[in-house]
């Protein structure tokens, strides 16, 4: 195979990044925008020893699940990968992405464990409660949006269809105010300028919104007029902050945050729990679906009120708090000190959580230490980063052997790898995919494991 080669291809499956997967002379070919079951003519754009990439020249036989993507910049943006596919088909194919991961990394588990249908949303649009749009200037015009996939070209986005509408409205109005007041805009090439990013987060249930301007320095020209104009954009705005990020980095936030107007944090609820969210605080981007995810974790934990529960990789403590009602005690731990501080605050500000405690440090360190003190949890819940569980943590779990282990994962490949190790002592009862990010190829899973007898 060589770049530029053209040939017909039948698409067999969906790849982990949302591309169609076909086979040409036993070679794997990834085709962006293709749907399983389609027959297409493609042209190779990249060839490597293990796989090739191709673009569609023509669709010879279209899938019944193909639709016109409603977003005008869908093909350029890359933020969503599956808008060209009906939502029912997205849910089916996300389950298949999980199936493929187990076929590749843990075949026996994939053959024996129940992989359930994906839990989706009633309305899979406008679900994200937070936007982080980069700001740039061309001539006199200020743009705010996302970079086109694989480029440094900023796409001006007025209405992102997966963002809550108020975040789009406020972002567009704020960039127009920056343009009107002629406030210097950051230049990604020269690194000159001031305003880098507009961050907007809204409370889906509280109706409170926070606007943050990320800048290269603290000095802000026309500051008072800027604040007054932003306040008038929408009555939901109760907090305006400024974050300073002086570094040449892809990270959004820097270490310093200042309140320009209103409150330090917005208020939000998740289920029966209340949270105060400051500018940099982590919170789930899809609160509606998070409730479904956490309820699945609660079902898998099967608590009776007598269990000691460990919430490893606990973040700001939301899962541990969700399980608290059914537990005798909950202990959470995380390597990020700021997350533990937020978790402790969240536990203090919600009633009846005196039996929930959080500890800074690694999960395997605390489990090992507690085992020496004759504390062994009945249930361990984990929600690790995409890289999965640390080998030392898995070894500790296999040594102390809690009765149940609930694994929440955002990466089917590392999930399958880790479950293969855990299956030495545990039965994988079922795998429940949950669609946290409709229109994208991402899929979350909740897995119930029980100790072998």
C-alpha positions in Angstrom: 0.0 0.0 0.0 1.1 3.5 -0.7 -0.2 7.1 -0.1 -2.6 8.2 -2.8 -3.7 4.6 -3.6 -7.5 4.3 -4.2 -9.6 1.2 -3.7 -13.1 0.1 -2.5 -13.5 -0.8 1.1 -16.2 -2.3 3.3 -16.3 -0.8 6.8 -16.5 -3.5 9.5 -16.4 -1.7 12.9 -15.9 1.6 14.6 -12.5 2.4 15.9 -11.8 3.8 19.4 -11.4 7.3 18.0 -14.7 7.1 16.1 -13.2 6.3 12.7 -14.5 3.4 10.4 -12.3 0.3 10.3 -11.9 -1.8 7.2 -9.4 -4.4 5.9 -7.5 -4.2 2.6 -5.3 -7.3 1.9 -5.2 -8.0 5.6 -4.1 -4.5 6.4 -6.2 -2.4 8.9 -7.4 0.9 7.3 -9.0 3.7 9.4 -11.4 5.9 7.6 -12.7 9.1 9.3 -16.4 9.7 8.8 -17.2 6.1 7.7 -19.8 4.0 9.4 -19.8 0.2 10.0 -21.7 -1.6 7.2 -20.9 1.0 4.5 -19.1 0.3 1.2 -16.9 3.3 0.3 -14.1 4.2 -2.1 -11.1 5.6 -0.3 -7.7 7.2 -0.9 -4.8 6.4 1.4 -3.5 9.4 3.3 -1.0 7.7 5.6 0.7 4.3 5.6 2.6 2.7 8.4 3.7 -0.9 9.1 0.7 -1.7 11.4 -2.1 0.3 9.8 -3.2 2.9 7.2 -5.4 5.9 7.2 -7.7 6.9 4.3 -10.2 9.5 3.3 -13.6 8.9 1.7 -13.8 9.6 -2.0 -17.3 8.2 -2.5 -19.9 6.4 -0.5 -21.0 3.5 -2.7 -23.5 2.1 -0.1 -24.5 4.3 2.7 -25.5 3.0 6.2 -29.1 3.3 7.2 -27.7 5.1 10.3 -26.0 7.9 8.4 -27.3 11.4 8.9 -26.3 14.9 8.1 -24.2 16.3 10.9 -26.1 19.4 12.3 -23.0 21.3 13.3 -21.7 23.6 10.5 -18.0 23.1 11.6 -18.3 19.4 12.4 -15.9 18.1 9.8 -13.2 20.7 10.7 -13.5 20.8 14.5 -12.8 17.3 15.6 -14.4 17.9 19.0 -17.2 15.5 18.1 -16.6 12.4 16.0 -20.0 10.9 15.6 -22.5 13.5 14.6 -22.9 11.9 11.2 -24.4 8.8 12.9 -27.9 8.5 14.5 -27.8 8.4 18.3 -29.1 4.8 18.5 -26.3 3.7 16.3 -23.8 5.7 18.4 -24.9 3.8 21.5 -24.7 0.4 19.7 -21.2 1.2 18.4 -19.9 2.4 21.7 -20.8 -1.0 23.2 -18.9 -2.6 20.3 -15.8 -0.4 21.1 -15.9 -2.0 24.6 -16.4 -5.5 23.0 -13.4 -4.9 20.7 -11.2 -3.9 23.7 -11.9 -7.1 25.5 -11.4 -9.2 22.3 -7.9 -7.6 22.1 -6.7 -7.4 25.7 -8.9 -9.9 27.7 -10.6 -12.3 25.4 -11.8 -14.7 28.1 -13.5 -12.0 30.0 -15.1 -10.7 26.9 -16.6 -14.2 26.2 -17.9 -14.8 29.7 -18.9 -11.4 31.2 -22.2 -9.7 30.3 -21.5 -6.5 28.3 -24.8 -4.6 28.6 -26.4 -2.1 26.1 -25.0 1.5 26.5 -27.1 3.8 28.7 -27.8 6.9 26.7 -29.5 10.3 27.1 -33.0 11.3 26.2 -31.6 14.5 24.6 -28.0 14.0 23.6 -27.3 17.7 22.8 -26.4 20.8 24.8 -25.3 18.7 27.8 -21.9 20.2 28.6 -21.9 22.7 31.6 -18.5 24.2 30.9 -16.8 25.7 27.8 -13.2 26.7 27.4 -12.8 28.6 24.1 -9.5 30.0 22.9 -9.4 33.7 21.9 -7.5 35.0 18.9 -7.7 38.2 16.7 -7.6 38.5 12.9 -7.4 42.1 11.8 -9.9 44.0 14.0 -12.1 41.0 14.6 -11.9 38.8 17.8 -12.7 35.1 17.5 -13.4 32.6 20.2 -13.6 28.8 19.5 -11.7 25.6 19.1 -8.7 24.8 16.9 -9.4 22.8 13.8 -8.3 19.2 14.2 -4.6 18.8 13.9 -4.0 22.5 13.1 -3.3 25.9 14.8 -6.3 27.4 12.9 -9.0 28.7 15.3 -12.6 28.0 14.3 -14.9 30.8 15.4 -17.9 29.0 17.1 -21.1 30.9 17.8 -23.2 27.9 18.9 -21.6 24.6 19.9 -24.4 22.0 19.9 -23.0 20.0 22.8 -22.6 23.0 25.0 -25.3 24.4 27.3 -26.8 27.3 25.3 -26.0 29.9 28.0 -22.3 29.1 27.8 -22.3 29.8 24.0 -24.4 33.0 24.5 -22.0 34.4 27.1 -18.8 33.4 25.2 -20.0 35.1 22.0 -21.0 38.3 23.9 -17.8 38.4 25.8 -15.6 38.2 22.7 -17.6 41.0 21.2 -17.0 43.1 24.3 -13.3 42.4 24.1 -13.3 43.5 20.5 -15.3 46.7 21.2 -13.0 47.7 24.1 -10.0 46.9 22.0 -8.5 44.8 24.7 -5.2 43.0 23.6 -5.7 39.4 22.5 -3.1 36.7 22.9 -1.2 35.7 19.8 -0.2 32.0 19.9 2.7 32.6 17.5 4.4 35.6 19.0 3.1 34.9 22.6 2.2 38.6 22.8 -1.2 39.9 23.9 -3.4 39.5 27.0 -6.6 37.5 26.8 -6.0 33.8 26.0 -9.3 31.9 26.9 -12.9 32.5 27.8 -14.1 29.9 30.3 -17.8 29.7 31.2 -19.4 27.3 33.6 -23.1 27.1 34.4 -24.9 25.3 37.2 -27.5 23.2 35.4 -29.7 23.0 38.5 -28.8 26.2 40.3 -28.9 28.5 37.3 -25.7 30.3 38.4 -23.0 31.0 35.9 -19.3 31.9 36.3 -17.2 33.7 33.6 -13.4 33.5 33.8 -10.9 35.4 31.5 -7.6 33.6 31.3 -4.9 36.2 30.7 -1.1 36.4 30.3 -0.8 39.0 33.1 -2.9 40.5 35.8 -3.1 44.1 34.4 -6.5 44.4 32.7 -7.2 47.6 30.6 -10.8 49.0 30.8 -11.3 46.7 33.7 -14.4 48.3 35.3 -16.2 48.8 32.0 -15.3 45.3 30.9 -16.8 43.8 34.2 -20.0 45.9 33.9 -20.6 44.9 30.3 -20.0 41.2 31.1 -22.5 41.4 34.0 -25.2 42.6 31.7 -24.9 39.7 29.2 -27.1 37.3 31.2 -28.8 37.5 34.6 -27.4 34.1 35.5 -23.8 35.5 35.9 -23.0 35.7 39.6 -19.2 35.3 39.4 -16.5 36.9 37.2 -12.9 35.9 37.7 -9.5 36.3 36.1 -6.9 33.5 35.9 -3.3 34.3 35.0 -1.4 31.8 32.8 2.0 33.2 31.8 3.4 30.0 30.3 3.6 28.8 26.8 1.5 25.7 27.3 -1.6 23.9 26.1 -2.9 23.9 29.7 -5.8 26.3 30.2 -5.3 27.6 33.7 -2.3 29.1 35.5 -1.8 29.1 39.3 -3.3 32.5 40.1 -7.0 33.3 40.2 -8.6 36.6 41.2 -12.2 37.5 41.8 -13.3 40.5 39.6 -16.9 40.6 40.6 -19.5 38.6 42.6 -18.9 35.3 44.3 -15.7 33.2 44.4 -17.7 30.1 43.4 -21.0 29.1 41.8 -23.4 26.7 43.6 -24.6 23.5 42.0 -26.3 20.3 43.0 -25.8 16.7 41.9 -28.6 14.5 43.1 -29.2 15.5 46.8 -25.6 16.9 47.2 -24.6 20.5 47.0 -21.3 21.8 45.7 -19.5 25.1 45.5 -17.5 25.3 42.3 -14.6 27.7 42.2 -12.9 28.5 38.9 -10.4 25.6 38.8 -12.5 23.1 40.7 -13.2 19.8 38.9 -16.8 18.8 38.3 -18.4 16.4 35.9 -19.1 18.1 32.5 -22.4 16.2 32.0 -24.3 16.4 35.3 -27.5 14.7 34.0 -25.6 11.6 32.9 -23.3 11.7 35.9 -26.4 10.8 38.1 -27.0 7.7 35.9 -23.3 6.8 36.1 -23.2 7.2 39.9 -26.4 5.2 40.4 -24.8 2.4 38.4 -21.8 2.5 40.7 -24.2 2.4 43.7 -26.0 -0.7 42.2 -22.8 -2.5 41.7 -21.5 -1.7 45.2 -24.7 -3.3 46.6 -24.3 -1.7 50.0 -26.4 -2.8 53.0 -25.2 -0.2 55.6 -22.6 -2.5 57.1 -19.8 -2.1 54.6 -16.5 -0.2 54.9 -16.0 1.4 51.5 -12.8 2.8 49.9 -13.2 5.4 47.1 -9.8 5.2 45.4 -8.8 8.0 42.9 -11.6 9.9 44.7 -11.0 13.3 43.1 -13.4 15.8 44.9 -15.2 13.0 46.6 -18.4 12.8 44.6 -18.5 9.0 44.3 -17.7 8.4 48.0 -20.4 10.9 49.0 -22.9 9.2 46.6 -22.3 5.9 48.4 -22.2 7.2 51.9 -25.9 6.6 52.8 -25.4 2.8 52.4 -22.0 2.5 54.0 -20.8 2.1 57.5 -17.7 4.2 56.6 -16.2 5.7 53.5 -12.6 6.5 53.1 -11.3 8.2 49.9 -7.8 9.0 48.7 -6.2 10.9 45.8 -2.7 12.1 44.9 -3.9 15.6 44.1 -3.9 17.7 47.3 -6.3 20.3 46.0 -8.9 17.6 45.1 -8.7 16.2 48.7 -9.2 19.7 50.1 -12.3 20.1 47.9 -13.5 16.7 48.9 -13.2 17.5 52.6 -15.0 20.8 52.1 -17.8 19.0 50.2 -18.2 16.4 52.9 -18.4 19.2 55.6 -21.0 21.2 53.8 -23.4 18.3 53.2 -25.4 16.8 56.1 -25.0 13.3 57.5 -21.5 12.7 56.1 -19.5 12.5 59.3 -18.5 9.0 58.4 -16.9 10.0 55.2 -13.1 10.9 55.3 -10.6 11.8 52.7 -6.8 11.3 52.7 -4.0 12.8 50.4 -1.7 10.2 48.9 -1.7 7.2 46.6 -4.3 4.5 46.9 -1.9 1.6 47.2 0.0 3.4 50.0 -3.1 3.9 52.1 -4.5 0.4 51.5 -1.2 -1.1 52.5 -1.0 1.1 55.6 -4.6 0.3 56.6 -4.1 -3.4 56.1 -1.3 -3.2 58.7 -3.8 -1.6 61.1 -6.3 -4.5 60.5 -8.6 -2.3 58.4 -9.8 -4.0 55.3 -12.6 -2.6 53.1 -15.5 -4.7 52.1 -16.0 -2.7 48.9 -13.5 -0.7 46.8 -14.6 1.7 44.1 -12.2 3.2 41.6 -12.4 5.8 38.9 -8.8 6.2 37.6 -7.5 8.4 34.8 -7.3 7.0 31.2 -4.0 5.3 32.0 -5.9 2.9 34.3 -4.8 1.4 37.7 -1.3 1.5 39.0 0.2 -2.0 39.1 1.1 -1.6 42.8 -2.6 -0.8 43.6 -3.8 -4.0 41.8 -1.3 -6.1 43.7 -2.5 -4.6 47.0 -6.2 -5.3 46.0 -5.4 -8.9 45.2 -3.7 -9.2 48.5 -6.4 -7.7 50.8 -9.3 -9.1 48.7 -12.3 -6.9 49.3 -15.7 -8.7 48.7 -16.6 -6.4 45.9 -14.7 -4.2 43.5 -16.4 -1.6 41.3 -14.3 -0.2 38.4 -15.4 2.9 36.6 -13.4 3.5 33.5 -13.2 6.1 30.6 -10.8 3.9 28.6 -12.0 0.4 27.5 -8.4 -0.6 26.6 -6.8 0.0 30.0 -10.0 -1.3 31.6 -9.7 -4.7 29.8 -6.0 -4.9 30.6 -6.6 -4.2 34.4 -9.6 -6.6 34.6 -7.4 -9.4 33.2 -5.1 -9.0 36.2 -8.0 -8.6 38.7 -9.8 -11.7 37.3 -7.1 -13.8 39.0 -9.2 -13.3 42.2 -12.4 -11.8 41.0 -15.4 -12.8 38.8 -16.4 -10.0 36.3 -20.1 -10.0 36.8 -21.0 -7.4 34.1 -19.8 -4.4 32.2 -22.2 -1.5 31.9 -21.3 1.1 29.2 -22.6 4.7 29.9 -22.6 7.5 27.3 -21.2 10.5 29.2 -20.3 12.4 26.0 -22.8 12.0 23.2 -21.6 12.8 19.6 -18.1 11.8 20.6 -16.4 8.4 20.5 -15.8 8.3 24.2 -17.5 5.7 26.4 -17.5 5.2 30.1 -18.0 1.8 31.8 -19.0 0.6 35.3 -17.9 -2.9 36.1 -19.0 -5.1 39.0 -16.4 -7.6 40.3 -17.1 -10.1 43.1 -14.5 -12.2 45.0 -14.1 -15.7 43.8 -15.1 -18.3 46.4 
